[in-house]
Amino acid sequence: MLGKQFQLRKINFSIKHAVSRFFISFVLSFLIAYVPSYEALSSEACSMLFILSFSAFLWMTGAIPSFAVSFLIIALEILLLGYPDLNFDSNSKEWLYYLKPWSSPLIFLFLAGFILAIAASKTKLDLWLAKKVLFFFGNSPNNILTGLMLTTFVLSMFISNTATAAMMMTMLVPILKNMKESNPFQKGIILAVVVAANLGGMGTIIGTPPNAIAVGILGDNAPSFLEWMIMALPPGILILLILRWVILKKYTSTEKIINIDKIKKIPHYDDSTTDFSKIPTIPSWKKSLVILVFIITILLWLTGPLHLVPTTVVALFPIVIFTIFGIITSDDIKEIRWDVIILIIGGLALGSGVVKTGLDEWLGLQINLQNLNLFLIVCLFSMIVIWVSNFMSNTAATNIMLPLIVALVSSMGESIVSYVVISVALCASCAMVLPVSTPPNAIAFSTGKLNAKDFMFIGLVAAIVGPVFILSLLSFYA
């Protein structure tokens, strides 16, 4: 009974704490948007400033779940902007504009990414690929690290970094058991998976939510699937190589050879290789079909300029095929990270509201960046998004930052806007200083092999090296 009372008190305290943060966020946003007398700022733009400030404070304080903030953004936009002066008798259809983010092509693109990830996981295709790569590279520490990082990086381009990190940690268990406890390389290979999972998402539009938010905000000026890869992969690979070198130097193995044979016992097999009495077998044709659909989907995305089929239409291909052949079921649909998709929708809604109300133009006039060095401007924004992303979701951080960035640099030209937005979105993937900075960090920390100092070291290196390569290489496209 005493335990139940204690739990109830804890719940009441947490609720009160959340309510107080929500109320403080509301008051601060109201004071920012409505109390000062802003020149040349319409009432709709003031309302949008309130919505922007309110959502930013809620994401930063965590007063309510991140996805709930997205719902609140759209509700406030409909209420304050969809019905001018709160006149609900006006029969205005303006409010429909603020529901458009729900039908954004990006949502279906990201949905296809989740579907591909679920199919790969159900058929154990991800484990099969990881094992093939590891045995190809061999059992020396340097080669093991290379194989782990390469596999994790590639998988994270098309599968969520959380799912990839969790799967790779399964691979690491037998490797760690075959190493001496005193071998610092144990920490090294775990950090290698974390780094590769975080950086791999940079490579494609569907790799991580900040990429999708950037593409959504850029609209018609956004790069295609292939163009994004051409811009994002070179800095991502260079950062990965630098961090690989750092990990090998700091966590040098005391063993020249590491036995990886026990990895064979991790079940990925289908009915064409072996039978299990307790573990259900996976029909080999399902794995083959998933491989084929993966290849066709990615090739169609990459060759979009040739066949002109929109990437969104291509995204429907794996969804339809997998459901027809029973690889994806209704239960699997429930496993999709709908909270992430809703969070992306919230970012798109913020961006469209800022543009429609003219708040972007007003914000751009308040801070004159014309006479400042462009590289320094992007460096500042990138460092801010990395710093903020270490303490909150990088998706929420880019949701806050990108509409503001577009507003401040919109007068510099479309190519400059694209350069800044894409650079900042990519830099968000370099935030990994704390154990809680990203899901892969948290998964790695749960192994008990790492401490906060390990994340701090590799995170600071990524935060310094990452923006340098990203901004330098992307400047060729500006």
C-alpha positions as CSV (number, residue, x, y, z in Angstrom):
1,M,0.0,0.0,0.0
2,L,2.8,2.3,0.9
3,G,4.5,1.6,-2.4
4,K,1.4,2.4,-4.3
5,Q,1.1,5.8,-2.5
6,F,4.7,6.5,-3.3
7,Q,4.1,5.8,-7.0
8,L,1.0,8.0,-7.0
9,R,2.9,10.8,-5.5
10,K,5.7,10.5,-8.1
11,I,3.1,10.5,-10.8
12,N,1.4,13.6,-9.4
13,F,4.7,15.3,-9.1
14,S,5.7,14.6,-12.6
15,I,2.3,15.7,-13.9
16,K,2.6,19.0,-12.0
17,H,6.1,19.5,-13.2
18,A,5.0,18.9,-16.9
19,V,2.0,21.3,-16.5
20,S,4.3,24.0,-15.0
21,R,6.7,23.7,-17.9
22,F,3.8,23.8,-20.4
23,F,2.4,26.9,-18.6
24,I,5.8,28.7,-18.5
25,S,6.4,27.9,-22.2
26,F,3.0,29.4,-23.0
27,V,3.5,32.5,-21.0
28,L,7.0,33.1,-22.5
29,S,5.8,32.6,-26.0
30,F,2.8,35.0,-25.4
31,L,5.2,37.7,-24.1
32,I,7.5,37.3,-27.1
33,A,4.7,37.3,-29.8
34,Y,2.0,39.6,-28.5
35,V,3.4,42.1,-25.9
36,P,5.9,44.0,-28.0
37,S,4.7,46.2,-30.8
38,Y,6.4,44.9,-33.9
39,E,6.5,47.2,-36.9
40,A,5.5,45.7,-40.2
41,L,4.4,42.5,-38.6
42,S,0.8,41.4,-39.4
43,S,-1.5,39.8,-36.8
44,E,-1.2,36.4,-38.6
45,A,2.6,36.7,-38.4
46,C,2.4,37.5,-34.7
47,S,0.3,34.4,-34.2
48,M,2.9,32.4,-36.1
49,L,5.7,33.8,-34.0
50,F,3.7,32.6,-31.0
51,I,3.3,29.1,-32.4
52,L,7.0,28.9,-33.4
53,S,8.1,30.1,-29.9
54,F,5.6,27.9,-28.1
55,S,6.6,24.7,-30.0
56,A,10.3,25.5,-29.5
57,F,10.0,25.8,-25.8
58,L,7.8,22.7,-25.5
59,W,10.4,20.6,-27.5
60,M,13.3,22.0,-25.4
61,T,11.6,21.5,-22.0
62,G,9.9,18.2,-22.9
63,A,6.7,19.3,-21.2
64,I,4.7,17.0,-23.5
65,P,5.9,14.2,-25.9
66,S,7.6,15.5,-29.0
67,F,5.0,14.1,-31.4
68,A,2.2,15.8,-29.4
69,V,3.9,19.2,-30.1
70,S,3.4,18.5,-33.8
71,F,-0.4,18.0,-33.3
72,L,-0.5,21.2,-31.2
73,I,1.3,23.1,-34.0
74,I,-1.3,22.1,-36.6
75,A,-4.2,22.7,-34.2
76,L,-3.0,26.2,-33.3
77,E,-2.3,27.1,-37.0
78,I,-5.9,26.0,-37.9
79,L,-7.3,27.9,-34.9
80,L,-5.3,31.1,-35.1
81,L,-4.5,31.3,-38.9
82,G,-7.1,29.2,-40.6
83,Y,-9.9,31.4,-39.2
84,P,-8.9,35.1,-39.2
85,D,-9.9,36.8,-36.0
86,L,-11.4,33.5,-34.8
87,N,-14.4,34.0,-37.0
88,F,-15.8,30.5,-37.3
89,D,-18.8,31.7,-39.2
90,S,-16.8,32.9,-42.2
91,N,-16.9,29.6,-44.0
92,S,-13.2,30.0,-44.7
93,K,-11.4,27.1,-46.2
94,E,-8.0,28.6,-45.3
95,W,-7.6,26.0,-42.5
96,L,-7.3,23.2,-45.0
97,Y,-3.9,24.6,-46.0
98,Y,-2.4,23.7,-42.6
99,L,-3.4,20.0,-43.1
100,K,-1.3,19.7,-46.3
101,P,1.8,18.4,-44.5
102,W,-0.1,15.2,-43.8
103,S,-0.2,14.5,-47.5
104,S,3.4,15.5,-48.2
105,P,5.2,13.1,-50.6
106,L,8.0,12.9,-48.0
107,I,5.8,11.1,-45.6
108,F,5.3,8.3,-48.0
109,L,9.0,8.2,-48.8
110,F,9.8,7.9,-45.1
111,L,7.0,5.3,-44.7
112,A,8.7,3.2,-47.4
113,G,11.9,3.4,-45.4
114,F,10.2,2.0,-42.4
115,I,8.5,-0.8,-44.4
116,L,11.9,-1.8,-46.0
117,A,13.4,-1.9,-42.5
118,I,10.7,-4.1,-41.1
119,A,10.9,-6.5,-44.1
120,A,14.7,-6.8,-43.7
121,S,14.3,-7.4,-39.9
122,K,11.5,-10.0,-40.3
123,T,13.5,-12.0,-42.9
124,K,16.8,-11.6,-41.0
125,L,18.2,-10.1,-44.2
126,D,20.1,-7.4,-42.1
127,L,21.8,-10.1,-40.0
128,W,22.6,-12.2,-43.0
129,L,24.3,-9.2,-44.7
130,A,26.2,-8.2,-41.6
131,K,27.6,-11.7,-41.1
132,K,28.6,-12.0,-44.8
133,V,30.5,-8.7,-44.5
134,L,32.2,-9.6,-41.3
135,F,33.5,-13.0,-42.5
136,F,34.6,-11.4,-45.7
137,F,36.8,-8.9,-43.8
138,G,38.4,-11.5,-41.5
139,N,39.2,-11.7,-37.8
140,S,42.0,-9.1,-37.3
141,P,40.8,-6.1,-35.1
142,N,41.3,-3.5,-37.8
143,N,39.3,-5.6,-40.3
144,I,36.5,-6.4,-37.8
145,L,36.2,-2.7,-37.1
146,T,36.1,-1.9,-40.8
147,G,33.4,-4.5,-41.5
148,L,31.3,-3.4,-38.6
149,M,31.4,0.2,-39.5
150,L,30.8,-0.4,-43.2
151,T,27.8,-2.6,-42.6
152,T,26.3,-0.3,-40.0
153,F,26.8,2.8,-42.2
154,V,25.2,1.2,-45.3
155,L,22.2,-0.2,-43.4
156,S,21.6,3.1,-41.6
157,M,21.2,4.8,-45.0
158,F,18.0,2.8,-45.6
159,I,17.0,1.5,-42.1
160,S,16.6,3.6,-39.0
161,N,19.8,4.0,-37.0
162,T,18.0,2.7,-33.9
163,A,17.1,-0.6,-35.5
164,T,20.5,-0.9,-37.1
165,A,22.3,-0.3,-33.8
166,A,20.1,-2.8,-32.0
167,M,20.8,-5.4,-34.6
168,M,24.5,-4.8,-34.7
169,M,24.7,-5.0,-30.9
170,T,23.3,-8.5,-31.2
171,M,26.2,-9.2,-33.5
172,L,28.7,-7.8,-31.0
173,V,27.7,-10.0,-28.1
174,P,29.6,-13.2,-29.2
175,I,32.6,-11.1,-30.4
176,L,32.9,-9.3,-27.0
177,K,32.7,-12.7,-25.2
178,N,35.7,-13.9,-27.1
179,M,37.8,-10.9,-26.1
180,K,39.7,-10.3,-22.9
181,E,37.8,-8.0,-20.5
182,S,40.9,-5.8,-20.2
183,N,41.0,-5.3,-24.0
184,P,40.1,-1.6,-24.7
185,F,39.0,-2.7,-28.2
186,Q,35.7,-3.8,-26.6
187,K,34.8,-0.2,-26.2
188,G,36.2,0.6,-29.6
189,I,33.9,-1.7,-31.6
190,I,30.8,-0.6,-29.6
191,L,31.6,3.1,-30.3
192,A,32.3,2.2,-34.0
193,V,28.7,0.9,-34.3
194,V,27.4,4.1,-32.7
195,V,29.4,6.4,-34.9
196,A,28.5,4.5,-38.1
197,A,24.8,4.3,-37.2
198,N,24.6,8.0,-36.5
199,L,26.6,9.0,-39.6
200,G,25.0,6.5,-42.0
201,G,21.7,8.4,-41.9
202,M,23.3,11.3,-43.6
203,G,23.5,9.4,-46.9
204,T,19.9,9.4,-48.0
205,I,16.8,11.4,-47.7
206,I,15.1,8.6,-45.7
207,G,18.2,8.0,-43.6
208,T,17.2,10.3,-40.7
209,P,14.3,12.7,-40.1
210,P,16.4,15.9,-40.3
211,N,17.1,15.1,-43.9
212,A,13.4,14.7,-44.7
213,I,12.6,18.0,-42.9
214,A,15.3,19.8,-44.9
215,V,13.9,18.5,-48.2
216,G,10.3,19.4,-47.1
217,I,11.3,22.9,-46.2
218,L,13.2,23.4,-49.5
219,G,10.2,22.3,-51.5
220,D,10.7,22.6,-55.2
221,N,14.3,23.5,-54.7
222,A,15.1,20.3,-52.8
223,P,17.6,17.9,-54.3
224,S,16.5,14.5,-55.7
225,F,17.3,11.2,-54.0
226,L,20.4,10.8,-56.1
227,E,21.5,14.4,-55.8
228,W,21.2,14.2,-52.0
229,M,23.4,11.1,-52.0
230,I,26.0,12.8,-54.2
231,M,26.2,15.7,-51.8
232,A,25.9,13.8,-48.5
233,L,27.9,10.6,-48.9
234,P,31.4,12.2,-49.5
235,P,31.4,14.1,-46.2
236,G,29.7,11.2,-44.4
237,I,32.4,8.8,-45.6
238,L,35.2,11.1,-44.8
239,I,34.0,11.7,-41.2
240,L,33.5,8.0,-40.8
241,L,37.1,7.3,-41.9
242,I,38.5,10.0,-39.5
243,L,36.5,8.6,-36.5
244,R,37.6,5.0,-37.5
245,W,41.2,6.2,-37.3
246,V,40.6,7.9,-33.9
247,I,38.9,4.8,-32.4
248,L,41.7,2.5,-33.6
249,K,44.3,4.9,-32.0
250,K,42.5,5.4,-28.7
251,Y,41.2,1.8,-28.3
252,T,44.0,-0.2,-29.8
253,S,43.4,-4.0,-29.4
254,T,45.8,-5.9,-27.2
255,E,44.9,-9.1,-29.1
256,K,46.1,-9.6,-32.7
257,I,43.3,-12.1,-33.6
258,I,39.7,-12.1,-32.4
259,N,37.6,-15.2,-32.8
260,I,34.3,-14.4,-34.6
261,D,33.2,-17.9,-35.4
262,K,30.5,-17.8,-32.7
263,I,28.7,-15.2,-34.9
264,K,27.6,-18.2,-37.0
265,K,25.3,-19.3,-34.2
266,I,23.2,-16.1,-34.4
267,P,20.1,-17.4,-36.3
268,H,19.5,-15.7,-39.6
269,Y,18.9,-18.9,-41.5
270,D,16.0,-19.7,-43.7
271,D,14.6,-23.1,-44.9
272,S,17.3,-23.3,-47.6
273,T,20.1,-23.6,-45.1
274,T,19.0,-25.3,-41.9
275,D,16.0,-26.2,-39.8
276,F,15.2,-25.2,-36.2
277,S,12.9,-27.0,-33.9
278,K,12.1,-24.0,-31.7
279,I,12.9,-21.0,-34.0
280,P,10.4,-20.7,-36.8
281,T,12.1,-21.0,-40.2
282,I,11.8,-18.2,-42.8
283,P,10.9,-19.4,-46.3
284,S,14.0,-18.7,-48.5
285,W,11.8,-17.1,-51.2
286,K,10.8,-14.4,-48.8
287,K,14.4,-13.3,-48.2
288,S,15.0,-13.5,-52.0
289,L,12.0,-11.3,-52.6
290,V,13.0,-8.7,-50.1
291,I,16.5,-8.6,-51.7
292,L,15.0,-8.1,-55.1
293,V,12.5,-5.4,-53.9
294,F,15.3,-3.6,-52.1
295,I,17.5,-3.5,-55.2
296,I,14.6,-2.5,-57.5
297,T,13.4,0.3,-55.1
298,I,16.9,1.8,-54.6
299,L,17.7,1.6,-58.3
300,L,14.4,3.4,-59.2
301,W,15.2,6.1,-56.6
302,L,18.7,6.6,-57.9
303,T,17.6,6.7,-61.6
304,G,14.7,9.0,-61.1
305,P,16.1,11.6,-63.6
306,L,16.1,8.9,-66.3
307,H,12.6,7.3,-66.0
308,L,10.9,10.4,-64.4
309,V,8.8,8.3,-62.0
310,P,8.4,10.3,-58.8
311,T,10.3,9.0,-55.8
312,T,7.0,9.0,-53.9
313,V,5.4,6.6,-56.5
314,V,8.5,4.4,-56.2
315,A,8.0,4.4,-52.4
316,L,4.6,2.7,-52.8
317,F,6.2,-0.3,-54.7
318,P,7.8,-2.1,-51.7
319,I,4.7,-1.3,-49.6
320,V,2.4,-3.0,-52.1
321,I,4.7,-6.0,-52.9
322,F,5.4,-6.8,-49.3
323,T,1.8,-6.8,-48.3
324,I,0.7,-8.8,-51.3
325,F,3.1,-11.6,-50.5
326,G,2.5,-11.5,-46.7
327,I,5.9,-10.3,-45.7
328,I,4.3,-7.2,-44.1
329,T,1.1,-7.7,-42.1
330,S,-1.3,-5.5,-40.2
331,D,0.6,-6.2,-37.0
332,D,3.8,-4.9,-38.7
333,I,2.2,-1.7,-39.6
334,K,1.7,-1.0,-35.9
335,E,5.4,-1.3,-35.4
336,I,6.2,1.7,-37.6
337,R,7.6,4.7,-35.8
338,W,4.5,6.8,-36.3
339,D,5.8,9.3,-33.7
340,V,8.8,10.0,-35.9
341,I,6.5,10.6,-38.9
342,I,4.2,12.9,-36.9
343,L,7.3,14.8,-35.7
344,I,8.4,15.3,-39.3
345,I,4.9,16.5,-40.2
346,G,5.1,19.1,-37.4
347,G,8.3,20.4,-38.8
348,L,6.8,20.8,-42.3
349,A,3.8,22.5,-40.8
350,L,6.0,25.0,-39.0
351,G,7.9,25.8,-42.1
352,S,4.8,26.3,-44.3
353,G,3.2,28.5,-41.6
354,V,6.3,30.7,-41.3
355,V,6.4,31.2,-45.1
356,K,2.6,31.8,-45.6
357,T,2.3,34.4,-42.9
358,G,5.4,36.3,-44.1
359,L,7.1,35.8,-40.7
360,D,10.2,34.6,-42.7
361,E,10.6,37.9,-44.5
362,W,10.2,39.8,-41.2
363,L,12.7,37.7,-39.4
364,G,15.2,38.1,-42.2
365,L,15.0,41.9,-41.9
366,Q,15.7,41.8,-38.1
367,I,19.1,40.3,-38.5
368,N,21.3,41.5,-41.4
369,L,23.6,38.7,-42.5
370,Q,24.4,40.2,-45.9
371,N,27.8,41.5,-44.8
372,L,28.9,38.4,-42.9
373,N,31.0,35.6,-44.2
374,L,28.7,32.8,-45.4
375,F,31.0,30.1,-44.1
376,L,30.9,31.6,-40.6
377,I,27.1,31.9,-40.8
378,V,26.7,28.3,-41.6
379,C,29.3,27.3,-39.0
380,L,27.3,29.2,-36.3
381,F,24.0,27.5,-37.3
382,S,25.6,24.1,-37.5
383,M,27.2,24.4,-34.1
384,I,23.9,25.5,-32.6
385,V,22.0,22.6,-34.0
386,I,24.7,20.1,-32.9
387,W,24.7,21.5,-29.4
388,V,20.9,21.5,-29.1
389,S,20.7,18.0,-30.6
390,N,22.8,16.6,-27.9
391,F,20.2,17.5,-25.3
392,M,17.0,16.8,-27.3
393,S,15.9,14.9,-30.4
394,N,17.8,16.0,-33.5
395,T,14.5,15.9,-35.3
396,A,13.0,18.4,-32.9
397,A,16.1,20.5,-33.1
398,T,16.0,20.8,-36.8
399,N,12.2,21.4,-36.7
400,I,13.1,24.5,-34.6
401,M,16.2,25.7,-36.4
402,L,15.4,25.2,-40.1
403,P,12.4,27.5,-40.4
404,L,14.4,30.2,-38.6
405,I,17.5,29.6,-40.8
406,V,15.4,29.9,-44.0
407,A,13.9,33.1,-42.8
408,L,17.3,34.6,-42.0
409,V,19.1,33.7,-45.3
410,S,16.1,33.8,-47.7
411,S,17.4,37.0,-49.2
412,M,20.7,35.5,-50.2
413,G,19.4,33.4,-53.1
414,E,18.0,29.9,-53.5
415,S,21.3,28.2,-53.9
416,I,22.6,29.7,-50.6
417,V,19.4,28.7,-48.8
418,S,19.8,25.1,-50.0
419,Y,23.4,25.1,-49.0
420,V,22.7,26.3,-45.5
421,V,19.6,24.1,-44.9
422,I,21.3,20.9,-46.1
423,S,24.5,21.6,-44.2
424,V,22.7,22.2,-40.9
425,A,20.5,19.1,-41.4
426,L,23.6,16.9,-42.1
427,C,25.4,18.4,-39.1
428,A,22.5,17.3,-36.8
429,S,23.7,13.7,-37.4
430,C,27.1,14.6,-35.7
431,A,25.5,15.2,-32.3
432,M,26.6,12.2,-30.1
433,V,28.3,13.7,-27.1
434,L,26.1,12.2,-24.4
435,P,24.8,8.7,-23.7
436,V,21.3,10.0,-24.4
437,S,22.1,12.2,-27.4
438,T,20.8,9.6,-29.9
439,P,19.1,6.2,-29.7
440,P,22.3,4.3,-30.8
441,N,24.2,6.0,-28.0
442,A,21.6,4.9,-25.5
443,I,21.6,1.3,-26.9
444,A,25.4,1.2,-26.6
445,F,25.4,2.7,-23.1
446,S,23.0,-0.1,-22.0
447,T,25.7,-2.7,-22.6
448,G,27.6,-1.5,-19.5
449,K,30.9,-1.4,-21.4
450,L,31.0,2.4,-21.9
451,N,30.9,5.4,-19.7
452,A,30.0,9.0,-20.3
453,K,33.6,10.0,-21.0
454,D,33.8,7.7,-23.9
455,F,30.8,9.3,-25.6
456,M,32.2,12.8,-24.7
457,F,35.5,12.1,-26.4
458,I,34.2,10.7,-29.7
459,G,31.3,13.1,-29.7
460,L,33.5,16.2,-29.4
461,V,35.7,14.9,-32.3
462,A,32.5,14.4,-34.4
463,A,31.2,17.8,-33.5
464,I,34.5,19.4,-34.6
465,V,35.4,17.3,-37.6
466,G,31.9,16.9,-38.9
467,P,31.0,20.5,-39.7
468,V,34.4,21.1,-41.3
469,F,34.0,18.4,-43.9
470,I,30.3,18.9,-44.4
471,L,30.5,22.7,-44.9
472,S,33.7,22.5,-47.0
473,L,32.4,19.8,-49.4
474,L,28.9,21.2,-49.8
475,S,30.3,24.6,-50.6
476,F,31.0,23.3,-54.1
477,Y,27.3,23.0,-54.7
478,A,26.4,26.5,-53.3
